[in-house]
Amino acid sequence: MLFLFFIWNRDIPGFKPMAVGAVLNGFTMSVNGGRMPVWEPTLKLLNLDLDFKHIAFTEFSWKTFLADYIPVYLPWGRKFVISVGDILVFVGVFIFFALKPRFQTQPSRVPHES
């Protein structure tokens, strides 16, 4: 369903990088038993625990190349780990909101009563 959603909206600015990021994350999760691998040294660096949708790994392989290993620190103290696919999704969302028209420029197709 998500794949069809991205195909249907491929002409909307930002949807192509979102689609590529979602495919990369989906592929990584599918070859790792449905869970996203997270590099264990990054977990220890950020002092984070695993949840039900993640699995730790210590050695890179073709299955973990696109895993979560990029640490992110936010100014208000939030910290987490992201992947290359996540970055593409975030870039796509940013492009979508940055280029999204603020007001509808076409007239409404709904007939108005006079």
C-alpha positions as CSV (number, residue, x, y, z in Angstrom):
1,M,0.0,0.0,0.0
2,L,2.8,2.4,0.9
3,F,4.6,1.7,-2.4
4,L,1.4,2.4,-4.3
5,F,1.0,5.7,-2.3
6,F,4.5,6.8,-3.4
7,I,3.9,5.8,-7.0
8,W,0.6,7.7,-7.1
9,N,2.2,10.9,-5.6
10,R,5.6,10.7,-7.3
11,D,5.1,14.1,-9.0
12,I,4.7,15.9,-5.6
13,P,8.0,17.5,-4.6
14,G,9.8,15.5,-1.9
15,F,8.0,12.2,-2.5
16,K,10.8,10.6,-4.5
17,P,13.4,10.8,-1.7
18,M,10.8,9.7,0.8
19,A,10.1,6.7,-1.4
20,V,13.8,5.8,-1.8
21,G,14.3,6.1,2.0
22,A,11.3,4.0,2.7
23,V,12.5,1.3,0.3
24,L,16.0,1.3,1.8
25,N,14.6,0.9,5.3
26,G,12.1,-1.7,4.2
27,F,14.8,-3.8,2.5
28,T,17.1,-3.6,5.5
29,M,14.3,-4.7,7.9
30,S,13.2,-7.5,5.5
31,V,16.6,-9.1,5.4
32,N,17.0,-8.8,9.2
33,G,13.9,-10.6,10.3
34,G,11.5,-7.6,10.3
35,R,13.6,-5.5,12.7
36,M,15.9,-2.6,12.1
37,P,19.5,-3.4,13.1
38,V,21.3,-0.8,15.2
39,W,25.1,-0.6,15.7
40,E,25.8,-1.6,19.3
41,P,28.7,0.9,19.8
42,T,26.3,3.8,18.9
43,L,23.7,2.5,21.4
44,K,26.4,2.5,24.1
45,L,27.7,5.9,23.1
46,L,24.2,7.4,23.4
47,N,23.3,5.3,26.4
48,L,20.1,3.9,24.7
49,D,18.2,0.7,25.0
50,L,16.7,-1.5,22.3
51,D,13.0,-1.7,21.8
52,F,10.9,-4.4,20.1
53,K,11.5,-3.1,16.6
54,H,15.3,-3.0,16.7
55,I,18.1,-5.5,17.0
56,A,21.8,-4.8,17.9
57,F,24.7,-5.7,15.7
58,T,28.5,-5.4,16.1
59,E,29.9,-6.2,12.7
60,F,28.9,-4.6,9.4
61,S,27.8,-6.9,6.5
62,W,25.6,-6.6,3.5
63,K,22.6,-7.1,5.8
64,T,23.6,-4.2,8.0
65,F,25.1,-1.7,5.6
66,L,21.9,0.4,5.6
67,A,21.2,0.0,9.3
68,D,20.8,2.6,12.0
69,Y,24.3,3.8,13.0
70,I,24.3,7.6,12.7
71,P,24.0,9.3,16.1
72,V,21.7,12.3,16.4
73,Y,21.8,14.8,19.4
74,L,19.1,17.4,19.5
75,P,19.6,20.7,21.5
76,W,16.8,19.9,23.9
77,G,18.5,16.6,25.0
78,R,16.8,14.1,22.8
79,K,19.1,11.5,21.2
80,F,18.5,8.7,18.8
81,V,20.1,6.7,16.0
82,I,19.1,7.0,12.3
83,S,20.0,5.4,9.0
84,V,20.7,6.6,5.5
85,G,17.1,5.7,4.6
86,D,15.8,7.9,7.5
87,I,17.9,10.8,6.2
88,L,16.3,10.5,2.8
89,V,12.8,10.3,4.3
90,F,13.6,13.5,6.4
91,V,14.9,15.3,3.3
92,G,11.8,14.4,1.4
93,V,9.5,15.6,4.2
94,F,11.5,18.8,4.4
95,I,11.2,19.4,0.6
96,F,7.5,18.6,0.7
97,F,6.8,21.2,3.4
98,A,9.2,23.8,2.0
99,L,7.8,23.7,-1.5
100,K,4.1,22.9,-0.6
101,P,1.9,25.7,-1.8
102,R,0.3,27.6,1.1
103,F,-2.9,28.3,-0.6
104,Q,-4.9,26.6,-3.3
105,T,-4.4,28.5,-6.5
106,Q,-6.9,26.7,-8.6
107,P,-10.6,27.5,-8.3
108,S,-12.8,24.9,-6.6
109,R,-14.5,22.4,-8.8
110,V,-17.4,22.1,-6.5
111,P,-20.4,24.0,-7.9
112,H,-21.5,26.9,-5.7
113,E,-25.1,27.8,-5.1
114,S,-26.0,31.3,-6.0
